[in-house]
Amino acid sequence: MPNKIVDTSEAKRLEESKNNKYSWQHWGPYLSDRQWGTVREDYSADGSAWEYFPHDHARSRAYRWGEDGIAGISDNKQNLCFALALWNGKDPILKERFFGLTGNEGNHGEDVKEYYFYLANTPSHSYMKCLYKYPHNAYPYDWLVQENKNRRSLEGRGGREFELIDTGVFDENRYCDVFIEYAKNTPEDILIKISVVNRGPEAQSVYILPTLWFRNTWSWGYSWESKPSIKLIESKGKFGVLEADHQKLGSRWLYYEEPNEVIFTDNETNMERFNKPNMNPYVKDGINRYIVDGVNDAVNPAKTGTKASVCYKLNIGAGESKTIRLRLSDRKDMDSPFDLDYDNVFTTRKIEMNAFYDCVCPPDITEDLKNIQRQAFAGLLWTKQFYYYSVKQWLNGDPACPTPPQDRKKGRNNEWIHIHCKDVISMPDKWEYPWFAAWDLAFHTIPLCLIDPDFAKQQLHLFTKEWYMHPNGQMPAYEWAFGDVNPPVTAWAVWEVYKMEEKFYGRKDTDFLKRMFNKLLLYFTWWVNRKDTYGNNIFEGGFLGLDNISMFDRSQPGIPNILIEQSDGTAWMGMYCLNMLRISSEISKSDPAYREWGGKFLQHFFYIADAMNHIGGDGVNLWDEDDKFYYDLMRLPGRVESIKVRSMVGLIPIFAVENLGFEELFKDNPADFSSSSDYQDLKTQLNWYMKNRPDLISHKNIFIKGSEGDYNPDSKGVFLSLVEKDRLGQILEKMLDENEFLSPYGIRSLSKYHENNPVCINVDGKDYRMKYEPAESSTGMFGGNSNWRGPIWFPLNYMIIEALQEFYNYFGDSFKVECPKGSGKMMNLWEVSEELSKRLINIFQRDLSQDGRRPVYGDTDKFQSDPSWKDLILFYEYFHGDNGAGIGASHQTGWTGLIAKLIGQRNS
């Protein structure tokens, strides 16, 4: 497979970018889907970002830190932007960006209320395609807000959300499919095609406004930022030209087929909307006011500005399609920008794209699975975003703007003033989460590595840079609170990406391992020093991205003198030790200086494994011998109590598992690991512990060739796990029980046992309750915007699959479990992993026994049966624990993009 991939035209483009021969990734889909309502644009005193910069302001206020648009592109520093705007003649505003509910309006929190689909993209962005479904009738902004507000009430929270499709705007197919395609002729010569298909029963008029504009860098009072310009060049017959000049980017020309008119304004705030005088009569919402409100003097008659729209008014018959062609190029004075070569470029790029992805797909994959995988990859690539944020500058404010309230300097992210980023980053979802999240990103890199290993490695390395990583060694979590703690999965992702690049591309990038290892040491030390209060190797990571998985916020429980010692936090650190042990062992093959690190992380692992399975002293452990499950511990003055909730918290300990072969680790003398006198290698460290600390290695979860309790006499290495064999079986008995964790669509985040057996804990006279909820949260914890009390989440399901395969590599067929429990069917752990993978894939796959319905779309009939909808895939944040329907953020191809990897590793 490596040769097939590297020989494709697309892979060669990536190699050219890597070698700085051609910058194919200079331009890409780097516009956000939403810039309003973000922390970056919030200059309020109390940090209420949603209210400070709402959607209603977005058309009129210039953004400070980035731009948004529909199916847009920009250069990688977002100097010049291009995107699509539309108007159906009935909406109250021009459709320049996607609408959705704020975190305080949506039932699950922030929630986009549009239908758009990322259909195709290549890693070099040589070809990209997106679809937006635009209703013929007025968009129901107020209705969506009010109805979801009603459902967010205490009685309605947790129920089904009110979606755009429920308003009836798509009934009788009264909408247009708007396809936006990009094809690169060269890295700086981008062909653009906009095709509008009227799906409705009668003719429809629609305005199509391809828009070119500059990100506003000149309004903030910095002398080195000069104002760029876009101007109209004299028409050349059947096509027109706009010239865009920028001091850093240089000049670009937008060629377009003859429109109705070209409209100019400036990308500057309309101060009059906010009761202040305008310095410039032509402002950001000028084109909106001109088109929608008919205000003729809202746009610049001189045909110049920093924002310009090429306006086409199309009348499209029922079932008819019309196409608009444009070209954004570094080539001046083109005589025939739309000649025969124009269409040939699109044809060629699509052929090359298919050849590239055919190398990634399994050979016998069905067309349905190929479609799912392709759209998953497309979503991952479309969700790249230019991210610009200087915390110090943001806190202090800009010279030309009012000084921010002093209270802000004591609020959000005030301890992260070193953050200064200006990069293209893989986002979880460019509308609902248009900011990086550290542990999300680690999962993104797994499917990304299949198609662009260099970008995957660059993303992992990025967050260890000095302008991201805190001086104390902590990695930033996400924009709303950089100081929150995410699971430390970066080391795991580093090793996974390293192995995948070797397997699929035939390259071993040891330098990448070294760079990452050295920085990951800092992060490991931060965890040890900051999150182990009692020094007993039991960790208190906080909420760890699992939001409301407990009955109270594990970071801020709101209970005096409480400390939560976490099963998952401790397990993540055990896994971190094994990841670092594995990475250092690999590096030491070529650099002996790294051999001693194996002993360091072996020691940490032994201590954590011992603590995880027996704390001692107070008689209360993370492992509950009565329930045969791992639980968090709650420490209060004078008492320690297990939080007996059967959740993903108790499954995460199985992630810490590693099977190391001595032949691979010790090239010098693999046959006899007991003879070395070199105290800097792992085998000598093992000898030392066997002799001096038998208490630490006597657990049945640490197997060494020849030692007592070795269940595999053919082993030629060491097998390390936080969970011993008997306990693994006991955990899997619950995990594979369809009345507990096992859903038809994967592993639930909370056992279904708690549906009829809710948990109640009384602390200081107050009851804290929790029960199984397969869909949306019924509480307002974390804004109600996430739910780990029953739904299925791809990232941790993926890690369960990986862990089971690692256990199988040691135990083989000697260890089998009943799957599902009560079925009488015994499986080895590899077979269990394949069964779980199949169930996850079935979320998206057509169920031929159910009229080809896709579980992800539940009872939404249009998605299930309409030919123009049924093969379009949305990759949700999480999924209903019982029926697999998609819930939460609808475009989170970030970590749900792992589906592409699961499909790719199928046997057929």
N, C-alpha and C positions, 0 to 999 in steps of 0.2 A: 504493500500500500504506500509506503513512503515515496517510492519512485513515481507512482502514478500521480500523487498530489504535487510533488515538486516540479513535475514536467508540464503542468498546466500553465496557460497564459496568465491566469490570475496569480498563481504562486510566484511566477517570475516577476510580476509587478510588485508583489510584496518584497521580493528579494532586492529589487531595484530601489525601493524605498529604504530598506534596511541599510543598503550600501551608499545611500545618499546620491544615487545616480539620477533618479527622478522622484519627486515628492508626490506620489500618487495620493497620499492621505492628507495633503495640504487642505483640500476641500472635502467636506463631508457633511453629514446630517447633524451638525453640531449646535443647531438652534434648540433651545429648550421648547417643550410643549407648554410650559407655564413658567413665567418669571414672577408674576404678581403673587402676593401672599407668601413670599419666601422670607427667610430671616435676613438675607442680604439686603432686601429692599425695605426692611422695617427700621424706621428711625423713631419709633414711639418710645415713651418712657417706660412702659410696662411690658414690652415685648409681645404685644398682641399683633403679630404679623398679618394675620388674616384680615383683621379689621383696618389696619393702617393702610394697606395697599390692596383693596378688593378688585375683583374683575371689572367692576364698573369704572374704575379709574384707569385701567390698563390702556384703553385706547387714547387717553388724553395725557398721561404722565410719562415722561421719559424715564426709562429704567437706568439705574446707576451701574449695575454690575453684569448685565447680560440682556439678551433679547429672546423673544419667543415668536412662534409663528406656526402655520399649518404646513406640514411636510417640507420644512425649510432646510436650507443649507447655508453654510458660511465657511470662510477660511478658518484655520485652526486657532487664530487669535480673535476671531469674530469681529474683524474690522468691518467687513462688508457682508450683508445678509440678503438672502433671497427667500421668499415664501409666497404662499398663495392667499389671496383674500377673495371673498365671494359675497354676493348679495342677491337674494331671490325676489327683491322688490317688495317684500312684506315685513322682513325683520326690522326691529327698531334700531339696530346697529349693523354696521358692516361686520361680516364674519372674518375677522383677522386672526383669531386665536380660539382655542377650544374653551368651552365653558364647563364649569363644574361647581360643586358645592364646597364651601370652605370646611375646615376641620370642625367648625362649630355648627355647621348646617347638616352635614351628611350623617347618615345613620351609623356607618362604620368609620366616620371621620371624613377627610377630604375625599372627593369622589367625582371623577370626570363624567359628564353627561353628554357624551358625543360618541359616534361610532366611526372609528378610523382603524385601519388595518395596515400593518407593515408587511407587504407581500414579498419583497425581494430586496436583497442587498448583498454586496460582495465586500470582503475585508478591505479592499483598496477603494471601495465606493465607486468602482468603475461602472456599475449599474445599480440603480436603486428604483424601487417602485412602492408607492403608497396609495391607498384608497381611502377617500373620505365620502361618507354618505350625507348628502345635504338635502334637507327637506324642502319641498316646494312652498309650504306654508310657514307662517311666522313661528319662530322658535319660542317655545313656552318657558322662558326664563323664570318668571315669577311662580308659575305653577309647580315647577320642579322644586324650587326652594321651599314653598309653603307645604307641599305634600310631604316632602321628606322631613320637614320640621315636625309635622304632626306625627309621623312614624317614629321620630326620635324621642317622643315622650316616654315617660317611664312605662306606660302600658304597651307602647309599641316597639321599644328598643329591642333589638334582636330579631325583629320580623323582617320580611322581604322588603328590600328597598324599592322605591319608586323610580323607574328608569325612563329614559327618553322614549323608548319603544312603547311604554305603557300609556303615553299621552295620545297615541293614535296618529302621530305625524307621519308615520310610514305606512298607514293603512292605504289600501288600493295602490300601493307602490308609488305614492306621490313624493318622489324624491329623485335626485340625480346621483349617480355614481360618478365621482370625480377622481380620475386616476392621474397621479403625478409621477412622471418617470424622468430619471436623469441617466445620461450615458456620457462617459468621458472619452473624448477623442484623444486628448493628451491630459496630463495632470492639471493644466490650466485652461483647457477648452472643454466646456461642459454643455452638452446638448440637453434641452429641457422640452418635454412634451406633456401637455395637459389635455386629457381626453375626458369629455363630459358626456355621459350617457343618461338620457331621460328614461327612467324606468316606469314613468307614470302613463296613464291612459289618454293624456291630452298634451298638447304643446305647452312648453314652459319657457318663459324668458328668464335668463340668469346672467348676472354680471360676473365676469371672470377678470380678476385683477392681479396678475403676477406683479409682485412688488419687490423693488430693490431699495435697500436703505443701509445707512451706516449706523453702527452702534454709537450711541452718544458718548463721546469721550471729551468733548470740548466745553460742556456747560458747567463744569465743576470747579473751575478757577485755577487750572494748572497751565502755566505759561508754555510748557513744552507740547501741549496738545492743541494743534491747529484744526480748524474746521474744514472737513473735506467737502466735496461737492459732486453732485450728479447733474449733468446738463444734457439737453437734447441736441443731437447732431442732425444736420440737415438730412431729410429723408432721401433714400436712394430707390425710389420707385415702389416695389412691392414689399419692401421691408424698411424698418426704421432702426435707429441706433441711439442708445444712451451711453454716455461716457461718464465713468465714475473714477474720480481721482482722490487718492489718499496718500498722505505723506509717508506712511510705512509700507502699505501694501503696494503702492504704485497705481497704475491705471488698469481698468477693466472696461470692457465694452459689452453691453447687453443688446444683442440683435433680436428683433421681434418682427413677426409678420404684421402687416398693416392692421392697426386697431381702430376702434372708434375715436379714441383720443389718448393722450398721455398727460398724466396729472402729477404736479409737483407740490411738495410742501417740505417742512423740516421736521426732523425727529427731535422735537423739543416740547417741553411741557406747555399745555394750554393753561396758563396761569389764571385766565379769566374764569375758568370753571371752578377755581378755588378762591375766587374773590380777590385776585391780585392782577395788576396790569401786565399785559404781554410786552416783552421787549421786541418780539418778532411777530408780525401778523400771521405768519404761516407756521402752524404748529402740528404736533403729532396727529391729532384727530382731524386735520384739515380735509383729507381725502374722504373720511367718513362723513363729515358735514356736507361736503360737496355732493357726494353720490346719494346719500340717504336723505339729507335734509334740504338739498337743493340750494345751499349757500354758495353762490358763485365766487364770492371774494374770499373764500376760505382757502383757496389754492393759488399758487403763484403763477400769474400770467406770463412771467418772464421765462418760464420753463426751466427753472433751475432750483436746486435745493439739496437736502440730504436724504430725502425719501421720495420715491417716484413709483407710480403705478401705471402699468400699461393696461388700459381699460377696454375690454371687449364685451359688448352686449349681444348675447346669443339668443336666438329663438330656436328652440330645439323641439322637433316633433316627437310624438309618442314613439318610444323605442329607438329614436334616432341618436346618433353619436356625432359629436363635432370635436375637432382637435385643434389646438393652438400650439405653435412651435416657437421656441426661443433658443437663444444660445448665449451663454455667459463665457466670455473668452478674454485671453490676454492678447489676442490677435486684432490689430487695428486695420481698418479699411478692407474688410473682407468683401469680395465682390459677389459671392454666391454662398451665403451662410446656410441656405436651405436646399442645396442641390442634392443629387442622388446619393452622395456620400453621407449626407445627414442620416437618412434612414438606414443605410448600410452599417453605420456605427452602432445603432441600436441593435440591429440584427446580430452583428458580430459579438457585442458585449453579452447578449443573452446566451448565445451559443457557448461562449467561454465560461459564463457563470454555470451553466448546466454541466459542462465538462468538469469543472472544479468540484461542484457538490456531488456529482456522481461518484467521485473518488472518496467522499466522506461517508456516503450512504452504504449500508450493507448491500451485497449484490442482489439478494432476493427480496428486497423490501417492497411492500405494496405501495401503490400510488397514493393511497390515503396517508400512510405513514411518511412517505416522502414529502407530501404536502405539509404535514404537521412539522416535520423537522426543518424544512426550508423556511417556513414562517417563523419558527423559533429562532433560527439563525438570523433571519431578517430583523426580528424584534430586537435581538441583542445588539446588532450593528446600528440600527436606527436609533437606539437609545444611548449612543455616545453623545456627550454634551460638553460644550465649552463651559468651564466652571471657573469663575473669577471671583475672588474674595480675599480682601486684606482686612483682617480683624482690627488691627490697630487703626487703620485709616477709617474703617467703618465706625469704630467707637468714637474717634475724634471728630469725624465729619469733614467736609470739604470746604475749602476757602470761600467758594462762591455760594455756599448754602448756609442756612441757619445752623447754629451750633446745636448738636443733639442734646437732649436733656441729660443732666449730670447723672441721674439715676441709672442711665443705661450702662455707665462705666462700672457699675457694681452688679450688673445683671448678666444676661446670657453671654457665655464665651469670653468673659473678661479676663480669664486666666490663660487664654490661648492667643495672645497678641502676636505670637510669632507666625501664626497662620498667614501665609501670603501665597495663594495659589492662582495659577492662570494656565490651566491645562485642559485637555480633552480627556474626559473621564467616563467610564461605563457607569451609567446611573441605574438604580433599581427600576424607575418608571419616570419618564421625563415630564409627566403631568403631576402625578400624585406624590412622587418622591424625586423632584428635580435637583437632587443634591446627593453627594456620595454617602454611602454607608459602608463602613469598613468590613463588616462580616458579610454583608450582601456581596460586596465586590469580590471577596475570596471565592464565592461560589460562581460568580459570573465567569471567572477565568477558566473554569473547567471546560464548559462547552466552547468558549472563545479559543482555547488552546487548540482545539481540533481544526480550526480554520485560520487562526492567526496567532501562533505561539509567541511571536515577538511582542505583539500588543498585550497579550495576557501577562507576560513577564514584566513589561513596562508598567502595567497597572499595579502589580504587586509591589514592585520596587518603589513606585511613586510615594506610597504612604509611609515609607521609612525615610523619606527625605527630611532634611532639617526644617523645611518650611511647612511640613505636615506633622511629623512626630514631635511630641512635646519634649522639651529638654530633660524632663524627668523620665523619659522612655515610654510614655503612654502613646498609643496610636489614637488619633481622633476617631470618635464614633460616627457622628453625623451632624449635620448643620444645626439642628435644634438644640443640641447639647454635646459639644465635642468631648466634654469630660465624662459622659456616660461610658459604661463599660460594655463592650461587645464580646462575645465568645472569641477567644484567641485562636482563630482558625487559619490565620495567614500562613503559619508554618506548614500546616497540612496542605494548603493549596499550593504552596511552593513546591513541595515534594511531588504532588500529583501532576502539576504542570511540567516539572522536570521529566518525570517518567513518560508522560504523554508525548512530549516533543521527541523523545528518543524513539518511542514506538512508532509514531506516525510520520515523523520527518527525518529519522535517522541521525539526530543531533543530540549530543550530550553537552549541555551548557553548564559546566562546573563553575565557571566564573559567576554565573547568575546565582548558584547556590552559595558561593562564598559571600557575595555582596548581601544577600538576604540573611544569611546566618548571623553575620556580625551585627546587623541591626536588630534582628529578632532576639538576640541576647539581651539587648537593652529592654525590650518589651517584656521578656520573661522576668528579668530582675524587678521591673516595676510591679508586676503581679505578685511576686514573692514578698516584696517589701510593703506593698500597700493593701493587699487583699487577704492576708493571713493574720488576723488580729491577734490570735492566741499563740501563733507560732507552732501550731500543731498540724500543719500541712493540710488543713481543711480551709477552703477558700469561700469568700463571700463576694462574689462578683456583682451582686445586685440583680437587676431585672434581666440582664444578659440577653436582651433582644427578644425575650419570651414574654414580653408585655404582661398580660393578665393571667399567666399560668398559675398564679397563686391567688389566694383570697385577699391578699393585700399587695401593694407595691413593694417588691423585695428590695428596692433601692431606698425608698422612703416609706416605711410601713405606717408611719403616723402613730406608733406605739412607743412610749418612752422606754429607754434602756433596753431595747430589743436588738439582737444580732441574729441574722439568718446565716447559718452555715450551710452551704449549698452542695447538694449532691452533684448537680450539673457543673457548677463552678469548679469543684474539685476534680471532676472527671475531665473537664476541658484542660485543666492543668496537667493531669496525668497524660492526656493525649499529646499536649504540647511537648512534654518531656520526650516522649517516644518519637515525635516528629523531629525534634532537634537531634536526638540520638541517631536517627536514620540519616539525616542530612550530613551530620559531622562524620559519620562512618563513610559515607560516599565521598566526601571531599578528601578524607584522609588517604584514600587510595592513591591520590596524586600529590597530596601535601601532608606529610606526616605530622606537621605541627597541629593538625586538627584532631589527632588521635586521642589526646587527653580529654577532649570534650565529651567523648563517649562515657567516660567514667563519671563525669560531672552530672550528666543527665540521667545516667543509670542510678546514681545515688538519689537524686530527686524523685525519680519514679518509684524506687523502693520505699521511700518515706511516705509518698502519697498513697501508694498501694496499701501500705500497712495502716495508714490512718483511715483510708476509705473503708476498709473492712473491719477495723477494730481500733476505735479511738481509745478506749480504756478509761479508767478513773471514775467517770460519772455513770457508767453502765448504759448510756444511750449512744447508739451508733447510727451512722447513715444507713447501714443495712439493718432492716427490721426482720429479725429471725422468725417472728410469728407470721408476718405477711409475705415474707420472701420477696422483698422489694426494697429499692433504695428510696429514701425520703430526705428532704431538707430537714435541718434541725433549727428549732427556735430557742434561742437562749435568752432568758429573762432572769432578773435577780432571784437567785435561790432555786431556779428550776431550768431544766432542759427538756424539751418536748419535741417529738417527731411531728412534722406536718404531714399527716397520712393522706396524701393526695396521690393517686396513681396517675402520674402524668409523664410526659416526655422527660422530665427531670430524672426519673428513675430508669429510663432507657439509655440515656446519654453515656453512662459508665461503660457500656459495651464498645464505645467508639475508641477507647484507649487500648489498642491491640496492635502488636507488631510481631512478625515472624522473621527472625534474622538468621541467615545461614552463615556458618563460620567460614566456609570456603569463600564466600563472597566478601566477608568482612576482613578476613585476615589472610592476605595473599602469601605471607612469609612462611607460615607453618600451620595450615588449616587443620591438619589431622590431630594435633595435640595442643589444645588451648591451655593446658595446665603447665607447660614447660617454660613459658617465657618469663624472663626476669625484668622485662621492660614494664615499669609501672605506669606507663602512659597509654596503654591500650586497653581495650574493653575486656579481653579475655582475662587479663591479669586482675582487673577490677572485679570480675565475676569470682575469680579464685579467692580474692581477699574477703568478699562478702560471704562466700560459702564457709570460709574458715572462721571469720571473726564476728559476723552478724547473721548467723543462721536464722535468727528470729525474723529478720526482714525478708528472707528468701524462702521461708518454709511454707508460705501460702501456696495453695494449689493452682494459683494463677501464674506462677513463674516456673517454667519448665526448662531444665538444662539437660543436655545429653548426659546420661549416666547418673543423674541425680534422682533421689527418691521422688516418686510421684510423676515421673515422666511417662505420659500416656502413649507416646509414639516412639517405639524403640528404634525406628529408622531415622529419627531426627539427627541432623548434623548441625545443630545451631541452638539458639535460645528463643523461646516463645514467651512474650511478655504481654500480660493483660491485667487490667484492673479487676476483672471479673473471673473468678475461678469457674471450672467446668460445671460443677453442681449448681452454682448460682446462675450461671448462664442458662442452664436448662429451665430453672425456675422462672427467670425473667421472661424467657421466650414462651413459656407456657401461657403467661398473661398476654404477651405481645401478639401471639398468634391465635388468640381467642376472639372470635367474631362478636362475642358479647362484651369484650373489653376493648383492646386496641385495634384489632384487625378489621378494617373496613373493606368492602369490595374494591376500594380505590386507594389503598395504601394504609399506612399506620396513623391512627388518630393521635392528636397531641394530648388528649385526656381520655382515660378509660371510660367507655360507655357504662361501666359499672356504676359510675357516679350519677347516671341519669335518674336512677331510682334510689340511690344511696348518696345523697349530697353530704359533703363534709362540713362540719361546723366546729369552729374553735372559739372558745371564750377566753378573752384576754382583758383583764381589768373590768370585768362586767359587761363587755361588749362582744356580741357574736359576730364572727366573720364566717361567711358561708361561701360554698362553691359547689356547682353541679355541672354535669356534662351539657355542653351547648354545641351542637354540630355545625352551627352557622355563625351568624353575627353575635358580637358581644351583647350581653344584656346589662352590662354595667358601663359606667362612664369612665372607668379606669383607663388611663393613657388616652383620654379623649374618645374612648370607645372605638378607636380606629384600628384595632387588631384583635385577634382572638386565638388564644392557644388553649381554649377549654373544650376542644373536640375536633376542630377542623384538621384537615390534612395539609401539611406543609412540605413542599418538595425538598428543601435543603437537608432537613434532618432525615427524611425518608431516604434520600440519596446516601447519607452517611451510614444509615443502618445497613443498607445494601452493601456498601463497601466493607463495613466491619464484618458482616456475616461471611463475605468471601474470604476475608483474612483469617477468620476462625476456621473456615473449611480448609484453607491451605495448610493448616497444622493438623486438624483432627481428621480430615478426609471423611470417609464413609463410616468411621468408627463412632461418629456422633450424629445421631438422627433425632428429629423431633416430629411430633404430630402436627401437620399443617393442612388445613386449619385444625385447631383443637376440636376433638370430637368426631373428626372425619374418618379416623382410622388410617389415614394416608401418612406414611412416614417419609420424611425427606431429609437428605443431608443439607447442610447449611448453604451450599451453593444453589441447590434447587430451591430453597426458601428465598434466597436473594432473587432468583429469576422470577419466582411467583410474585414477589413484591413489585419488581420492575414491571411485570405484565399488568398488574393492577393499576399502577400509576399511569402507564401508557394508555390504559383503557379509559381514563378520564377524558382524553381527547379523541380517541379513535371511534369511528362509527361502530355502533353495536348492531350487527346485521340481524340479530335476533329481535331487535326492537325497532324495526323499520329504519335502520341506519341512523338512529339518533345518537348524538354525542352527549354523554353525561355532563360535560362541562357547561352545557347550555340549559340544563334542567328542563323546565316546562315552557321555555320561550320558543313557541312554534316557528316563528319566522326563521330563526337560526337553524331549526331542525329540518325544515322542509323546503324553504324558498331557494330556488336554484342560484339566486344572486347573493345568498347569505350562507348557505349550509357548509361551504368549504372554506369559509373565513374563520380563522382561529384567533381567539383571545387567550392570553396566558395570564391567568389571575394570580393574585398574591397568595391565596390559599383556597381550599376546596371543602365543600360540605362533607362532614364526617360520615354521612350515611348514603347520600346519593351522588356525590362527586361534583356537584354544581360549582361553578366558579364564584368566588366571593372576594371582597376586598378590591384592591387596586387591579384594574382590568388589563393593564399593559405591563405587568411586572415580568417581562421576559427575562429580567435579570436572573434571579435565582430559579424561577420556574423554567428558564431556558435550559436547565439541566435535562429536560425532556429530550433535547437533541442528543445529548450524550447517551441517555438510556436507550433511545432508538438506535443509535449508532453501534451499540454493543450487543444488540440482539443477534441471536444465531441465525435468524431467518426473517 
